[in-house]
């Protein structure tokens, strides 16, 4: 009888565990099936169509972007001088230029799936560079008259997509990109032909049974992609259903129609990119048959779960009853709970709650014992916080002697230590170091330490007056422990002696300031408080050295700069009263004066210091005068080298302009020009661009146009004669460059000057 209530409860619980999920699943599936109505199907189909449209547009955009990238290359500039097929095949170099463009077109096709062909047409040329027929005469290639009509739709500098049927009855989507001045000075157009079958794959991505699609060009009112290829380029106005969709004017939507006794769903979505209309049609009978199958399957599945759950509930209840009864018997025998007369489950619940309460009390007691009350009290003491009576008693128990020394042990080269250790390793090192410090405590000197952050450790030393030597020995032991633990030395700042706990926080600030003096005294030192360190002495600044250093930068005398830096360091070391802030001020001021001087000489300082980050932050992170001295010598060495190099480049620029003044009428070979000047071609280009902001070709054209302006006004030569005189092979190039630099034609310029 005692077993029966427990079993009944277990059976009921397990039965509910099985029944509730089954009921929820059945209810949820039924709700979903009811919700799977025509509206839900239509909205889902519309979303699918939008996804297909986005997939198609992304594919077109990728092809367009690759085409634009090809148009931005300089391959076309090399081809623009060859307007005839004969010129292009005149020598191997010209042919190689054409073949290089052909390879780029083939790479474009390989990198994008579904491209049928691609070609480039140079304006006014009599040949075509194409991927399918190679480099061939224009008359042997398909007619390009369709391009002019397609470009009427062009808006802006981007290309335009147009569907068309090729001579071999291959339906393609052609992307036409006229070259523009933003990318190249060459006039022409780049055309990429994408197969309609590739668009069809994107449109029919769902692969649903009894479904079809249409892709409509709204401007031409024609079908440009369809399951039935015989319908391509037919008039869409002959299809009443599609005409009705277009007349609605809605960018997207859906509607149901009866066609040949079948109920069909039509969804449409308009593309703003190309003014195309995407349409999908689905059979509602097929979609609803899937819904009915899901509904029947869920009902059968729910019945099976219900039956299996019932059997499992009984079996599990029987299996679980035995250990529960034995546990109940054991608890009653030990008189753990006084809940007699209750059934087994209630009895166990009461017993466990009582044990849980006792466990929580024990846990709280253990936590209070484990809490590091000493460290908390030391932290509050150092921060100057008000201490309650218990904390004061605890501190007096830890630190019973009359004298207190506060020290700060700062890890030297802390940034290097951080870079080579993980946070977990650092936490372990800090914990171990504090433990090593506190192990140095003895009956004559008490030592307590806490982590003060940023590689610093606050150390409280409590001792009698007679233990000064032992204090010094303890500090040396702390330094040895740090070197062993971190692999780095520590600099320790030791405050004055105080006799009251209330003065400890102020001594901590003094110790922190003392640590800063490792800038002068170096790493790994013991720095005691000195009276002159607390005196507010006047700042020193080596203004004479500053002026000399600026002069040495102009002359490129690095050795003299180094001597001045050594002199500044000696002045700092000689001034025993100098503060840490004064030292940083000196070097910050030197750097600022150098930057100002370089800017006044129009020297690009960003090119010198780009890889050094924030130099002021770097200087502030340095711990010793040695580091600052080495850093500044390296800095000035880079500055001197850069200034000297800039002077050389100015000299070369004068030679380059002199050469251009003498030879601007000729077809200059830049490689030969660079050899004559005595530098490499790439270095010559770099000098011209960095010092003038222009390319070599721009400099030549500018000189030619300047000379042409003089000839237009001062001579009776006509425009063609002046073009030949200044080095242009044809009048078209002369007119184009004259308009580029002056904004008007040569004839207009001459007329305006003569009238003026």
FENTADA-V327369 format. One record per residue. N is the residue number from 1. RES is the residue in three letters. PHI is phi as a letter, one per 20 degrees, with the letter a starting at -180 (999 if undefined). NEAR is the number of other C-alpha atoms within 12 Angstrom. Layout:
<<N/RES/PHI/NEAR> <N/RES/PHI/NEAR>>
This chain:
<<1/UNK/999/9> <2/UNK/f/18> <3/UNK/f/23> <4/UNK/f/18> <5/UNK/g/20> <6/UNK/f/29> <7/UNK/f/29> <8/UNK/f/25> <9/UNK/f/24> <10/UNK/f/29> <11/UNK/f/28> <12/UNK/f/22> <13/UNK/f/22> <14/UNK/f/27> <15/UNK/f/29> <16/UNK/f/21> <17/UNK/g/22> <18/UNK/e/28> <19/UNK/f/28> <20/UNK/f/21> <21/UNK/g/19> <22/UNK/f/27> <23/UNK/f/23> <24/UNK/f/20> <25/UNK/f/24> <26/UNK/f/27> <27/UNK/f/19> <28/UNK/f/19> <29/UNK/f/25> <30/UNK/f/22> <31/UNK/f/16> <32/UNK/f/20> <33/UNK/f/28> <34/UNK/f/19> <35/UNK/f/19> <36/UNK/e/24> <37/UNK/e/19> <38/UNK/f/26> <39/UNK/f/19> <40/UNK/f/21> <41/UNK/f/33> <42/UNK/f/31> <43/UNK/f/24> <44/UNK/f/23> <45/UNK/f/33> <46/UNK/f/30> <47/UNK/f/22> <48/UNK/f/29> <49/UNK/f/39> <50/UNK/f/30> <51/UNK/f/24> <52/UNK/f/32> <53/UNK/f/38> <54/UNK/f/25> <55/UNK/f/24> <56/UNK/f/32> <57/UNK/f/27> <58/UNK/f/19> <59/UNK/f/25> <60/UNK/f/35> <61/UNK/f/22> <62/UNK/f/23> <63/UNK/f/37> <64/UNK/f/32> <65/UNK/f/23> <66/UNK/f/28> <67/UNK/f/39> <68/UNK/f/30> <69/UNK/f/22> <70/UNK/f/34> <71/UNK/f/39> <72/UNK/e/23> <73/UNK/f/22> <74/UNK/e/20> <75/UNK/f/28> <76/UNK/f/35> <77/UNK/f/24> <78/UNK/f/24> <79/UNK/e/38> <80/UNK/f/30> <81/UNK/f/26> <82/UNK/d/29> <83/UNK/e/27> <84/UNK/c/26> <85/UNK/f/27> <86/UNK/f/17> <87/UNK/f/21> <88/UNK/f/30> <89/UNK/e/22> <90/UNK/f/16> <91/UNK/b/14> <92/UNK/f/13> <93/UNK/f/16> <94/UNK/f/25> <95/UNK/f/23> <96/UNK/f/19> <97/UNK/f/28> <98/UNK/f/41> <99/UNK/f/27> <100/UNK/f/27> <101/UNK/f/36> <102/UNK/f/33> <103/UNK/f/25> <104/UNK/f/31> <105/UNK/f/39> <106/UNK/f/28> <107/UNK/f/21> <108/UNK/f/35> <109/UNK/f/31> <110/UNK/f/18> <111/UNK/e/17> <112/UNK/c/28> <113/UNK/f/23> <114/UNK/n/27> <115/UNK/f/37> <116/UNK/e/31> <117/UNK/a/34> <118/UNK/b/42> <119/UNK/b/43> <120/UNK/c/48> <121/UNK/d/42> <122/UNK/e/36> <123/UNK/g/25> <124/UNK/m/18> <125/UNK/e/28> <126/UNK/d/24> <127/UNK/b/34> <128/UNK/c/40> <129/UNK/d/41> <130/UNK/c/37> <131/UNK/f/32> <132/UNK/e/23> <133/UNK/c/21> <134/UNK/m/27> <135/UNK/e/37> <136/UNK/c/28> <137/UNK/f/24> <138/UNK/f/27> <139/UNK/f/14> <140/UNK/e/16> <141/UNK/d/24> <142/UNK/f/22> <143/UNK/f/16> <144/UNK/d/26> <145/UNK/f/11> <146/UNK/f/18> <147/UNK/f/28> <148/UNK/g/17> <149/UNK/f/15> <150/UNK/f/26> <151/UNK/f/25> <152/UNK/f/15> <153/UNK/e/21> <154/UNK/f/21> <155/UNK/c/15> <156/UNK/n/13> <157/UNK/e/19> <158/UNK/f/27> <159/UNK/e/35> <160/UNK/c/36> <161/UNK/e/35> <162/UNK/b/39> <163/UNK/e/36> <164/UNK/a/31> <165/UNK/d/25> <166/UNK/f/22> <167/UNK/f/11> <168/UNK/e/10> <169/UNK/m/14> <170/UNK/e/25> <171/UNK/e/33> <172/UNK/c/33> <173/UNK/d/38> <174/UNK/e/36> <175/UNK/d/40> <176/UNK/d/39> <177/UNK/c/41> <178/UNK/f/36> <179/UNK/f/34> <180/UNK/c/22> <181/UNK/f/16> <182/UNK/f/15> <183/UNK/d/22> <184/UNK/a/24> <185/UNK/e/28> <186/UNK/f/33> <187/UNK/d/27> <188/UNK/r/30> <189/UNK/b/38> <190/UNK/d/44> <191/UNK/c/45> <192/UNK/c/43> <193/UNK/d/43> <194/UNK/d/37> <195/UNK/f/33> <196/UNK/f/37> <197/UNK/f/27> <198/UNK/f/26> <199/UNK/f/36> <200/UNK/f/34> <201/UNK/f/23> <202/UNK/f/33> <203/UNK/f/39> <204/UNK/d/33> <205/UNK/f/24> <206/UNK/f/25> <207/UNK/l/19> <208/UNK/f/20> <209/UNK/f/17> <210/UNK/l/21> <211/UNK/c/29> <212/UNK/b/28> <213/UNK/b/39> <214/UNK/c/41> <215/UNK/c/47> <216/UNK/d/39> <217/UNK/e/34> <218/UNK/f/32> <219/UNK/f/19> <220/UNK/e/23> <221/UNK/l/23> <222/UNK/c/27> <223/UNK/e/37> <224/UNK/d/42> <225/UNK/b/41> <226/UNK/a/34> <227/UNK/g/26> <228/UNK/e/18> <229/UNK/f/21> <230/UNK/f/14> <231/UNK/e/21> <232/UNK/f/29> <233/UNK/m/29> <234/UNK/e/24> <235/UNK/f/20> <236/UNK/f/29> <237/UNK/f/21> <238/UNK/f/14> <239/UNK/d/18> <240/UNK/g/14> <241/UNK/f/26> <242/UNK/f/33> <243/UNK/g/22> <244/UNK/f/20> <245/UNK/f/31> <246/UNK/f/31> <247/UNK/f/13> <248/UNK/f/15> <249/UNK/m/16> <250/UNK/f/17> <251/UNK/f/23> <252/UNK/b/29> <253/UNK/r/30> <254/UNK/b/35> <255/UNK/b/30> <256/UNK/d/24> <257/UNK/b/22> <258/UNK/e/17> <259/UNK/c/16> <260/UNK/l/8> <261/UNK/m/10> <262/UNK/d/16> <263/UNK/e/22> <264/UNK/d/29> <265/UNK/d/37> <266/UNK/d/36> <267/UNK/d/42> <268/UNK/c/43> <269/UNK/b/38> <270/UNK/e/31> <271/UNK/e/28> <272/UNK/f/16> <273/UNK/f/24> <274/UNK/c/29> <275/UNK/l/23> <276/UNK/d/32> <277/UNK/d/40> <278/UNK/e/47> <279/UNK/c/44> <280/UNK/c/46> <281/UNK/c/43> <282/UNK/c/39> <283/UNK/e/31> <284/UNK/f/33> <285/UNK/f/21> <286/UNK/f/21> <287/UNK/f/29> <288/UNK/f/25> <289/UNK/f/16> <290/UNK/f/20> <291/UNK/f/26> <292/UNK/f/21> <293/UNK/f/15> <294/UNK/f/21> <295/UNK/f/26> <296/UNK/f/18> <297/UNK/f/18> <298/UNK/f/26> <299/UNK/f/23> <300/UNK/f/17> <301/UNK/f/19> <302/UNK/f/27> <303/UNK/f/20> <304/UNK/f/18> <305/UNK/f/26> <306/UNK/f/27> <307/UNK/f/18> <308/UNK/f/20> <309/UNK/f/28> <310/UNK/f/26> <311/UNK/f/19> <312/UNK/f/25> <313/UNK/f/28> <314/UNK/f/25> <315/UNK/f/19> <316/UNK/f/25> <317/UNK/f/28> <318/UNK/f/24> <319/UNK/f/18> <320/UNK/f/24> <321/UNK/f/26> <322/UNK/f/20> <323/UNK/f/19> <324/UNK/f/26> <325/UNK/f/25> <326/UNK/f/16> <327/UNK/f/22> <328/UNK/f/33> <329/UNK/f/22> <330/UNK/f/18> <331/UNK/f/25> <332/UNK/f/22> <333/UNK/f/13> <334/UNK/e/12> <335/UNK/l/14> <336/UNK/f/22> <337/UNK/c/24> <338/UNK/e/19> <339/UNK/e/22> <340/UNK/f/20> <341/UNK/n/15> <342/UNK/e/19> <343/UNK/f/24> <344/UNK/f/34> <345/UNK/f/30> <346/UNK/f/21> <347/UNK/f/28> <348/UNK/f/31> <349/UNK/f/21> <350/UNK/f/24> <351/UNK/f/28> <352/UNK/f/21> <353/UNK/f/17> <354/UNK/f/19> <355/UNK/f/17> <356/UNK/f/15> <357/UNK/f/14> <358/UNK/f/15> <359/UNK/f/14> <360/UNK/f/14> <361/UNK/f/14> <362/UNK/f/14> <363/UNK/f/14> <364/UNK/f/14> <365/UNK/f/13> <366/UNK/f/13> <367/UNK/f/13> <368/UNK/f/12> <369/UNK/f/12> <370/UNK/f/12> <371/UNK/f/13> <372/UNK/e/15> <373/UNK/f/20> <374/UNK/f/28> <375/UNK/f/28> <376/UNK/f/22> <377/UNK/f/33> <378/UNK/f/37> <379/UNK/g/29> <380/UNK/f/23> <381/UNK/f/36> <382/UNK/f/39> <383/UNK/e/23> <384/UNK/m/19> <385/UNK/f/20> <386/UNK/f/18> <387/UNK/d/22> <388/UNK/f/13> <389/UNK/f/11> <390/UNK/f/14> <391/UNK/f/24> <392/UNK/f/25> <393/UNK/f/17> <394/UNK/f/21> <395/UNK/f/32> <396/UNK/f/24> <397/UNK/f/15> <398/UNK/f/28> <399/UNK/c/34> <400/UNK/e/24> <401/UNK/f/27> <402/UNK/e/23> <403/UNK/d/31> <404/UNK/c/39> <405/UNK/d/47> <406/UNK/d/45> <407/UNK/c/49> <408/UNK/c/44> <409/UNK/e/53> <410/UNK/d/44> <411/UNK/f/43> <412/UNK/f/34> <413/UNK/l/29> <414/UNK/f/27> <415/UNK/f/19> <416/UNK/f/18> <417/UNK/f/23> <418/UNK/f/21> <419/UNK/f/12> <420/UNK/d/15> <421/UNK/c/17> <422/UNK/e/13> <423/UNK/g/13> <424/UNK/f/12> <425/UNK/f/17> <426/UNK/f/24> <427/UNK/f/19> <428/UNK/f/16> <429/UNK/f/28> <430/UNK/f/30> <431/UNK/f/21> <432/UNK/f/22> <433/UNK/f/37> <434/UNK/f/32> <435/UNK/f/25> <436/UNK/f/27> <437/UNK/f/35> <438/UNK/f/30> <439/UNK/f/20> <440/UNK/f/29> <441/UNK/f/29> <442/UNK/b/21> <443/UNK/f/17> <444/UNK/e/24> <445/UNK/b/34> <446/UNK/d/34> <447/UNK/c/40> <448/UNK/c/40> <449/UNK/b/39> <450/UNK/c/36> <451/UNK/f/31> <452/UNK/d/25> <453/UNK/n/17> <454/UNK/l/22> <455/UNK/m/33> <456/UNK/d/31> <457/UNK/c/37> <458/UNK/e/44> <459/UNK/c/47> <460/UNK/d/49> <461/UNK/d/47> <462/UNK/d/41> <463/UNK/b/33> <464/UNK/e/25> <465/UNK/g/20> <466/UNK/f/14> <467/UNK/d/23> <468/UNK/f/20> <469/UNK/f/15> <470/UNK/f/24> <471/UNK/g/34> <472/UNK/f/22> <473/UNK/f/17> <474/UNK/f/33> <475/UNK/f/38> <476/UNK/f/24> <477/UNK/f/26> <478/UNK/f/41> <479/UNK/f/35> <480/UNK/f/26> <481/UNK/f/29> <482/UNK/f/34> <483/UNK/f/23> <484/UNK/f/17> <485/UNK/e/26> <486/UNK/e/32> <487/UNK/m/21> <488/UNK/c/26> <489/UNK/f/30> <490/UNK/c/40> <491/UNK/d/44> <492/UNK/d/47> <493/UNK/e/41> <494/UNK/d/38> <495/UNK/f/38> <496/UNK/f/27> <497/UNK/e/30> <498/UNK/c/26> <499/UNK/d/22> <500/UNK/c/22> <501/UNK/f/37> <502/UNK/f/21> <503/UNK/e/24> <504/UNK/f/34> <505/UNK/f/30> <506/UNK/f/26> <507/UNK/f/36> <508/UNK/f/41> <509/UNK/f/26> <510/UNK/f/33> <511/UNK/f/39> <512/UNK/f/35> <513/UNK/f/31> <514/UNK/f/37> <515/UNK/f/42> <516/UNK/f/43> <517/UNK/f/40> <518/UNK/f/35> <519/UNK/g/37> <520/UNK/e/37> <521/UNK/e/28> <522/UNK/n/26> <523/UNK/f/31> <524/UNK/m/31> <525/UNK/d/31> <526/UNK/d/34> <527/UNK/d/34> <528/UNK/e/33> <529/UNK/f/29> <530/UNK/c/19> <531/UNK/f/15> <532/UNK/f/15> <533/UNK/f/24> <534/UNK/e/18> <535/UNK/e/14> <536/UNK/e/13> <537/UNK/f/17> <538/UNK/f/12> <539/UNK/f/19> <540/UNK/d/26> <541/UNK/b/25> <542/UNK/e/26> <543/UNK/f/19> <544/UNK/f/16> <545/UNK/f/27> <546/UNK/g/27> <547/UNK/f/20> <548/UNK/f/27> <549/UNK/f/35> <550/UNK/f/32> <551/UNK/f/22> <552/UNK/f/28> <553/UNK/f/35> <554/UNK/f/28> <555/UNK/e/19> <556/UNK/m/27> <557/UNK/e/23> <558/UNK/f/30> <559/UNK/f/18> <560/UNK/f/24> <561/UNK/f/35> <562/UNK/f/28> <563/UNK/f/20> <564/UNK/f/31> <565/UNK/f/36> <566/UNK/f/24> <567/UNK/f/22> <568/UNK/f/32> <569/UNK/f/31> <570/UNK/f/18> <571/UNK/f/22> <572/UNK/f/31> <573/UNK/f/24> <574/UNK/f/14> <575/UNK/e/22> <576/UNK/f/22> <577/UNK/e/25> <578/UNK/f/31> <579/UNK/e/31> <580/UNK/f/34> <581/UNK/f/25> <582/UNK/f/26> <583/UNK/f/37> <584/UNK/f/34> <585/UNK/f/22> <586/UNK/g/33> <587/UNK/f/38> <588/UNK/f/25> <589/UNK/f/24> <590/UNK/g/35> <591/UNK/f/30> <592/UNK/f/19> <593/UNK/f/23> <594/UNK/f/31> <595/UNK/f/26> <596/UNK/f/17> <597/UNK/f/25> <598/UNK/f/27> <599/UNK/f/16> <600/UNK/f/14> <601/UNK/e/17> <602/UNK/l/15> <603/UNK/e/28> <604/UNK/f/21> <605/UNK/f/27> <606/UNK/f/17> <607/UNK/f/17> <608/UNK/e/26> <609/UNK/d/21> <610/UNK/f/12> <611/UNK/e/12> <612/UNK/d/18> <613/UNK/m/13> <614/UNK/e/15> <615/UNK/f/24> <616/UNK/f/23> <617/UNK/f/12> <618/UNK/f/19> <619/UNK/f/33> <620/UNK/f/23> <621/UNK/e/23> <622/UNK/f/33> <623/UNK/d/33> <624/UNK/c/31> <625/UNK/f/33> <626/UNK/g/24> <627/UNK/f/24> <628/UNK/f/33> <629/UNK/f/32> <630/UNK/f/19> <631/UNK/f/25> <632/UNK/f/33> <633/UNK/f/29> <634/UNK/f/21> <635/UNK/f/31> <636/UNK/f/36> <637/UNK/f/25> <638/UNK/f/25> <639/UNK/f/36> <640/UNK/f/33> <641/UNK/f/21> <642/UNK/f/26> <643/UNK/f/31> <644/UNK/f/22> <645/UNK/f/18> <646/UNK/f/29> <647/UNK/f/23> <648/UNK/f/20> <649/UNK/f/25> <650/UNK/f/23> <651/UNK/f/21> <652/UNK/f/27> <653/UNK/f/30> <654/UNK/f/20> <655/UNK/f/24> <656/UNK/f/34> <657/UNK/f/26> <658/UNK/f/19> <659/UNK/f/27> <660/UNK/f/30> <661/UNK/f/22> <662/UNK/e/17> <663/UNK/d/21> <664/UNK/f/33> <665/UNK/f/25> <666/UNK/e/21> <667/UNK/e/19> <668/UNK/f/21> <669/UNK/e/18> <670/UNK/f/27> <671/UNK/f/18> <672/UNK/f/16> <673/UNK/f/28> <674/UNK/f/28> <675/UNK/f/18> <676/UNK/f/19> <677/UNK/f/23> <678/UNK/o/17> <679/UNK/c/24> <680/UNK/f/18> <681/UNK/f/21> <682/UNK/f/17> <683/UNK/f/23> <684/UNK/f/33> <685/UNK/g/28> <686/UNK/f/23> <687/UNK/f/31> <688/UNK/f/31> <689/UNK/f/20> <690/UNK/f/20> <691/UNK/e/26> <692/UNK/c/19> <693/UNK/m/14> <694/UNK/c/17> <695/UNK/e/20> <696/UNK/f/34> <697/UNK/f/21> <698/UNK/f/23> <699/UNK/f/28> <700/UNK/f/33> <701/UNK/f/36> <702/UNK/f/29> <703/UNK/f/28> <704/UNK/f/35> <705/UNK/f/39> <706/UNK/f/24> <707/UNK/f/25> <708/UNK/f/39> <709/UNK/f/34> <710/UNK/f/21> <711/UNK/f/27> <712/UNK/f/31> <713/UNK/e/25> <714/UNK/d/15> <715/UNK/c/17> <716/UNK/d/14> <717/UNK/f/21> <718/UNK/e/19> <719/UNK/f/31> <720/UNK/f/24> <721/UNK/f/20> <722/UNK/f/34> <723/UNK/g/33> <724/UNK/f/27> <725/UNK/f/27> <726/UNK/e/36> <727/UNK/o/27> <728/UNK/e/28> <729/UNK/f/19> <730/UNK/b/19> <731/UNK/f/23> <732/UNK/f/18> <733/UNK/f/27> <734/UNK/f/33> <735/UNK/f/30> <736/UNK/f/24> <737/UNK/f/30> <738/UNK/f/35> <739/UNK/f/21> <740/UNK/f/19> <741/UNK/e/23> <742/UNK/d/22> <743/UNK/n/15> <744/UNK/c/20> <745/UNK/f/26> <746/UNK/g/36> <747/UNK/f/28> <748/UNK/f/20> <749/UNK/f/26> <750/UNK/f/27> <751/UNK/f/15> <752/UNK/f/15> <753/UNK/f/16> <754/UNK/f/14> <755/UNK/f/9> <756/UNK/f/8>>
